[in-house]
Amino acid sequence: MPQYYLVPKRAARAFPALGRASIWLEAQLFRLLFWLLGLLSLERASSVAAAVFGAIGPHTAQARKVRGNLAVAFPQWSEAQIAGTTKEVFRQLGMAVVELVKMRQIWSEREQRLAFCIDPAAQAHFDAGGASVFVTAHVGAWQLTNLISLQQGLTITTVYAAESNPIVHDMMLELREAFGVRLLPTQAGVRPLLRELGAGHSIGLAMDTRLDTGEPIPFFGVDALTNTSAARLALRSGAALVPIRAERLRPGYFRIRVMAPITNPCPEAPTAQQATALTQLVNQHFEAWIKDVPEQWMCLKRRWPKALATSPNPPDPVAQPPE
């Protein structure tokens, strides 16, 4: 989450007092938003947040990144399709905020609001007590994937990106406690994750965002710098690599799908090659989810190189020179 919304980043850096005031004011606005949403019913809060985010979001800097990502993923789309989907992405983001605020309620009303669909192979793995590396994408109600921990009685450590606004960070961390998982910031590195897997526990990661130190792996047919750490952790620990998706069926109602563990297509190859092959299969899952509901892909950060993502009509990636 950006640290400054109310003032330009350059101005905040040039005038530290202005930056500090902006951080405090933005945090109070979020606090007020969370409080107001908490007063409403889940369905009403989802409707209100969708309307507000849908009205404001398309005019923010993040909207340009959403449009650029959609243009690469769906090159056949018209500008009108991209603009309409961009607005809906922000409407869905508003619903995701409500789901975070209302997570405890969603779990307490799980009999009516949640459906768990678990592949038999995944269920057998859970029943045997095996460790898992859960991978998901920012599609639909992705935050609800953490509830598999409570539903299956699993010990899971979920990696999250800390907010740069320290006050908002504390508020978000308190809300995320409703996930029923251990929380680990991305900057903690892989060692704590290896310890968890070594103890027979599981970990969870959202893997669809760009990692500048990642490997170029096809995503929608276009090479994108991709985090292969989930595959590497699974290979190193022997844990199962398990895709998990939370579908938003309608406001306040969800289905959590746990897919079968991904089978290693080249177990005799060098580890790096195995990790790449496994990550390619993960990307294929993500592509299918996004194609199913492109308006629910929270693609607020640039996924592909700027030369592609900023073009209204992305050129053929084959013709692009290497970066």
VEXDREN-2710 file (C-alpha; in Angstrom, 1 decimal):
% VEXDREN-2710
k/r/px/py/pz
1/MET/0.0/0.0/0.0
2/PRO/1.5/3.4/-0.9
3/GLN/2.6/5.6/2.0
4/TYR/1.2/8.8/0.6
5/TYR/-2.2/9.3/-0.9
6/LEU/-3.0/13.0/-0.1
7/VAL/0.2/14.6/-1.2
8/PRO/2.7/13.8/-4.1
9/LYS/5.5/11.6/-3.0
10/ARG/8.1/14.1/-4.1
11/ALA/6.6/16.9/-2.0
12/ALA/6.4/14.6/1.0
13/ARG/10.1/13.8/0.7
14/ALA/11.1/17.4/0.1
15/PHE/9.1/18.6/3.2
16/PRO/9.3/15.9/5.9
17/ALA/6.8/17.6/8.1
18/LEU/4.2/17.5/5.3
19/GLY/5.0/13.8/4.9
20/ARG/4.5/13.1/8.6
21/ALA/1.2/15.0/8.6
22/SER/0.0/13.1/5.5
23/ILE/0.9/9.7/7.1
24/TRP/-1.1/10.6/10.2
25/LEU/-4.1/12.0/8.3
26/GLU/-4.3/9.1/5.8
27/ALA/-4.2/6.6/8.7
28/GLN/-7.1/8.4/10.4
29/LEU/-9.1/8.2/7.1
30/PHE/-8.5/4.5/7.0
31/ARG/-9.4/4.1/10.6
32/LEU/-12.7/6.0/9.9
33/LEU/-13.4/3.9/6.8
34/PHE/-12.8/0.6/8.7
35/TRP/-15.1/1.8/11.5
36/LEU/-17.9/2.9/9.2
37/LEU/-17.7/-0.4/7.3
38/GLY/-17.8/-2.3/10.5
39/LEU/-21.2/-0.7/11.4
40/LEU/-22.9/-1.9/8.2
41/SER/-24.0/-5.4/7.3
42/LEU/-21.6/-7.4/5.2
43/GLU/-23.7/-7.0/2.1
44/ARG/-24.4/-3.3/2.6
45/ALA/-20.7/-2.6/3.4
46/SER/-19.6/-4.5/0.2
47/SER/-22.1/-2.4/-1.9
48/VAL/-20.9/0.9/-0.4
49/ALA/-17.2/0.1/-0.6
50/ALA/-17.6/-1.1/-4.2
51/ALA/-19.3/2.2/-5.2
52/VAL/-16.7/4.4/-3.5
53/PHE/-13.7/2.5/-4.8
54/GLY/-15.2/2.2/-8.2
55/ALA/-15.7/6.0/-8.4
56/ILE/-12.2/6.9/-7.1
57/GLY/-10.0/4.1/-8.2
58/PRO/-10.0/4.7/-12.0
59/HIS/-8.5/8.1/-11.4
60/THR/-5.5/7.0/-9.3
61/ALA/-2.0/6.2/-10.4
62/GLN/-2.7/2.5/-9.7
63/ALA/-5.4/2.6/-12.5
64/ARG/-2.7/3.1/-15.1
65/LYS/-1.0/-0.1/-14.0
66/VAL/-4.2/-2.0/-14.0
67/ARG/-5.0/-0.9/-17.6
68/GLY/-1.4/-1.7/-18.6
69/ASN/-1.6/-5.2/-17.1
70/LEU/-5.0/-5.9/-18.7
71/ALA/-3.7/-4.7/-22.1
72/VAL/-0.9/-7.3/-22.0
73/ALA/-3.1/-10.1/-20.7
74/PHE/-5.9/-9.4/-23.1
75/PRO/-4.4/-7.8/-26.2
76/GLN/-7.6/-8.4/-28.2
77/TRP/-9.6/-6.1/-25.9
78/SER/-10.7/-2.6/-26.9
79/GLU/-9.9/0.4/-24.8
80/ALA/-13.5/0.5/-23.7
81/GLN/-13.3/-3.1/-22.4
82/ILE/-10.1/-2.3/-20.6
83/ALA/-11.6/0.9/-19.0
84/GLY/-14.7/-0.9/-17.9
85/THR/-12.8/-3.8/-16.4
86/THR/-10.5/-1.4/-14.7
87/LYS/-13.4/0.3/-12.9
88/GLU/-14.8/-3.1/-11.9
89/VAL/-11.3/-4.1/-10.5
90/PHE/-11.5/-1.2/-8.1
91/ARG/-15.1/-2.1/-7.2
92/GLN/-13.9/-5.6/-6.3
93/LEU/-11.0/-4.1/-4.4
94/GLY/-13.6/-2.3/-2.2
95/MET/-15.3/-5.6/-1.5
96/ALA/-11.9/-7.1/-0.6
97/VAL/-11.4/-4.3/2.0
98/VAL/-14.8/-5.2/3.5
99/GLU/-13.9/-8.8/3.6
100/LEU/-10.8/-8.0/5.6
101/VAL/-12.8/-5.9/8.0
102/LYS/-15.5/-8.5/8.3
103/MET/-13.3/-11.6/8.4
104/ARG/-14.3/-12.7/11.9
105/GLN/-18.0/-12.4/10.9
106/ILE/-17.4/-14.4/7.7
107/TRP/-15.8/-17.2/9.6
108/SER/-18.5/-17.2/12.4
109/GLU/-21.2/-17.4/9.7
110/ARG/-19.2/-20.0/7.6
111/GLU/-22.1/-22.4/7.3
112/GLN/-24.0/-19.9/5.2
113/ARG/-21.2/-17.9/3.6
114/LEU/-18.4/-20.4/2.9
115/ALA/-18.1/-23.5/0.8
116/PHE/-14.8/-25.5/0.8
117/CYS/-14.1/-27.6/-2.2
118/ILE/-11.0/-29.7/-1.6
119/ASP/-9.5/-32.0/-4.2
120/PRO/-9.3/-35.6/-2.9
121/ALA/-5.5/-35.7/-3.4
122/ALA/-5.1/-32.5/-1.4
123/GLN/-7.4/-33.8/1.4
124/ALA/-5.4/-37.1/1.5
125/HIS/-2.2/-35.0/1.9
126/PHE/-3.7/-33.0/4.7
127/ASP/-5.0/-36.1/6.5
128/ALA/-1.5/-37.6/6.3
129/GLY/-0.1/-34.6/8.1
130/GLY/2.1/-33.5/5.2
131/ALA/3.5/-29.9/4.9
132/SER/2.2/-27.7/2.1
133/VAL/3.3/-24.6/0.3
134/PHE/0.0/-23.0/-0.6
135/VAL/0.1/-20.6/-3.6
136/THR/-2.5/-18.2/-4.6
137/ALA/-3.0/-15.0/-6.7
138/HIS/-4.7/-11.7/-6.0
139/VAL/-7.9/-12.9/-7.6
140/GLY/-11.3/-12.7/-6.1
141/ALA/-11.4/-12.9/-2.3
142/TRP/-7.8/-14.1/-2.1
143/GLN/-7.5/-13.2/1.6
144/LEU/-10.0/-15.8/2.5
145/THR/-7.7/-18.6/1.4
146/ASN/-6.1/-18.3/4.8
147/LEU/-9.2/-19.7/6.4
148/ILE/-8.2/-23.2/5.2
149/SER/-6.0/-23.1/8.3
150/LEU/-9.1/-23.0/10.6
151/GLN/-11.2/-25.3/8.4
152/GLN/-8.5/-28.1/8.3
153/GLY/-6.8/-27.4/11.6
154/LEU/-3.5/-26.6/9.9
155/THR/-0.6/-24.6/11.2
156/ILE/0.2/-22.1/8.4
157/THR/2.5/-19.1/8.2
158/THR/1.4/-16.6/5.6
159/VAL/3.8/-14.1/4.0
160/TYR/2.4/-10.6/3.7
161/ALA/3.7/-7.3/2.4
162/ALA/3.8/-4.7/5.2
163/GLU/2.2/-1.3/4.6
164/SER/4.7/1.5/4.4
165/ASN/2.4/3.7/6.5
166/PRO/3.3/2.5/10.0
167/ILE/-0.1/3.4/11.6
168/VAL/-2.0/1.7/8.8
169/HIS/0.4/-1.3/9.1
170/ASP/-0.6/-1.8/12.7
171/MET/-4.3/-1.6/11.9
172/MET/-4.0/-4.1/9.0
173/LEU/-2.0/-6.5/11.1
174/GLU/-4.7/-6.5/13.8
175/LEU/-7.4/-7.2/11.1
176/ARG/-5.2/-10.0/9.6
177/GLU/-5.1/-11.8/12.9
178/ALA/-8.6/-13.1/12.0
179/PHE/-7.0/-15.3/9.3
180/GLY/-6.1/-17.8/11.9
181/VAL/-2.5/-18.1/10.6
182/ARG/0.9/-16.9/11.6
183/LEU/2.0/-13.8/9.8
184/LEU/5.4/-13.2/8.4
185/PRO/6.5/-10.0/6.5
186/THR/8.2/-10.5/3.2
187/GLN/11.4/-8.9/4.4
188/ALA/11.9/-11.8/6.9
189/GLY/13.4/-13.9/4.1
190/VAL/13.1/-17.7/3.5
191/ARG/14.8/-19.1/6.6
192/PRO/11.8/-18.8/8.9
193/LEU/9.7/-20.4/6.1
194/LEU/12.1/-23.3/5.9
195/ARG/11.9/-23.8/9.6
196/GLU/8.2/-23.9/9.5
197/LEU/8.2/-26.5/6.7
198/GLY/10.9/-28.5/8.5
199/ALA/8.6/-28.7/11.5
200/GLY/5.9/-30.1/9.4
201/HIS/3.9/-26.9/9.2
202/SER/2.7/-25.2/6.0
203/ILE/3.2/-21.7/4.5
204/GLY/1.1/-19.5/2.2
205/LEU/2.2/-17.1/-0.5
206/ALA/0.6/-14.9/-3.1
207/MET/2.7/-15.3/-6.2
208/ASP/1.3/-13.3/-9.1
209/THR/3.1/-10.0/-8.5
210/ARG/6.4/-9.0/-10.2
211/LEU/9.6/-9.7/-8.4
212/ASP/12.5/-7.7/-9.8
213/THR/15.0/-10.4/-8.8
214/GLY/12.8/-13.1/-10.2
215/GLU/13.1/-15.3/-13.3
216/PRO/11.5/-14.5/-16.7
217/ILE/8.7/-17.0/-17.0
218/PRO/5.8/-16.8/-19.4
219/PHE/2.6/-15.3/-18.0
220/PHE/-0.2/-14.9/-20.6
221/GLY/2.4/-15.8/-23.2
222/VAL/4.7/-12.9/-22.2
223/ASP/7.8/-13.3/-20.1
224/ALA/7.4/-11.7/-16.7
225/LEU/9.8/-11.6/-13.8
226/THR/8.4/-14.2/-11.5
227/ASN/9.1/-15.3/-7.9
228/THR/10.1/-19.0/-7.9
229/SER/10.6/-19.2/-4.2
230/ALA/7.4/-21.3/-3.6
231/ALA/8.6/-24.0/-5.9
232/ARG/12.1/-23.9/-4.5
233/LEU/10.8/-24.1/-0.9
234/ALA/8.7/-27.1/-1.8
235/LEU/11.6/-28.8/-3.6
236/ARG/14.0/-28.2/-0.7
237/SER/11.6/-29.3/2.0
238/GLY/9.7/-32.0/0.3
239/ALA/6.4/-30.2/0.9
240/ALA/3.5/-30.3/-1.5
241/LEU/2.9/-27.3/-3.8
242/VAL/-0.8/-26.6/-3.5
243/PRO/-2.7/-24.0/-5.5
244/ILE/-5.6/-22.5/-3.5
245/ARG/-8.3/-20.0/-4.8
246/ALA/-11.0/-18.1/-3.0
247/GLU/-13.9/-17.2/-5.3
248/ARG/-16.3/-14.4/-4.6
249/LEU/-19.6/-15.8/-5.8
250/ARG/-21.5/-12.7/-4.8
251/PRO/-21.0/-10.1/-2.1
252/GLY/-20.6/-11.9/1.2
253/TYR/-20.6/-15.4/-0.2
254/PHE/-17.5/-17.4/-1.2
255/ARG/-16.1/-20.7/-2.4
256/ILE/-12.6/-21.8/-1.4
257/ARG/-11.1/-24.3/-3.9
258/VAL/-8.0/-26.3/-3.0
259/MET/-6.5/-28.0/-6.0
260/ALA/-4.5/-31.2/-6.2
261/PRO/-0.8/-30.8/-5.3
262/ILE/1.2/-29.9/-8.5
263/THR/3.2/-32.9/-9.8
264/ASN/6.8/-32.2/-10.6
265/PRO/7.1/-32.6/-14.4
266/CYS/10.9/-33.1/-14.4
267/PRO/12.1/-34.6/-11.1
268/GLU/15.4/-35.7/-12.5
269/ALA/16.4/-32.3/-13.8
270/PRO/18.6/-29.8/-11.9
271/THR/16.8/-28.0/-9.1
272/ALA/16.7/-24.7/-10.8
273/GLN/15.1/-26.3/-13.9
274/GLN/12.5/-28.1/-11.6
275/ALA/11.7/-24.8/-9.9
276/THR/11.1/-23.0/-13.2
277/ALA/8.9/-25.8/-14.5
278/LEU/6.8/-25.9/-11.4
279/THR/6.4/-22.2/-11.4
280/GLN/5.2/-22.3/-15.0
281/LEU/2.5/-24.7/-13.9
282/VAL/1.6/-22.3/-11.1
283/ASN/1.3/-19.5/-13.6
284/GLN/-1.0/-21.6/-15.7
285/HIS/-3.4/-22.0/-12.8
286/PHE/-3.3/-18.2/-12.2
287/GLU/-4.0/-17.5/-15.9
288/ALA/-7.0/-19.7/-15.8
289/TRP/-8.4/-18.0/-12.7
290/ILE/-7.8/-14.5/-14.2
291/LYS/-9.4/-15.5/-17.5
292/ASP/-12.4/-16.7/-15.6
293/VAL/-12.9/-13.4/-13.7
294/PRO/-10.6/-10.7/-15.1
295/GLU/-12.5/-8.0/-13.3
296/GLN/-11.5/-9.7/-10.0
297/TRP/-7.7/-9.6/-10.6
298/MET/-6.3/-7.1/-8.2
299/CYS/-3.4/-6.2/-10.6
300/LEU/-2.5/-2.9/-9.0
301/LYS/1.3/-3.2/-9.6
302/ARG/3.0/-3.4/-13.0
303/ARG/3.4/-7.1/-13.9
304/TRP/5.4/-6.9/-17.1
305/PRO/8.2/-4.7/-18.5
306/LYS/7.3/-1.1/-18.9
307/ALA/7.7/-1.2/-22.7
308/LEU/4.8/-3.6/-22.7
309/ALA/2.7/-2.6/-19.8
310/THR/2.4/1.1/-20.7
311/SER/1.5/0.5/-24.3
312/PRO/-2.2/0.7/-25.2
313/ASN/-1.6/-1.9/-27.8
314/PRO/1.3/-4.1/-26.6
315/PRO/3.6/-5.2/-29.3
316/ASP/4.4/-8.8/-30.1
317/PRO/6.6/-10.0/-27.2
318/VAL/8.6/-12.1/-29.6
319/ALA/9.8/-8.9/-31.4
320/GLN/11.0/-7.3/-28.2
321/PRO/14.7/-6.9/-27.5
322/PRO/16.0/-8.5/-24.3
323/GLU/16.1/-6.1/-21.3
END
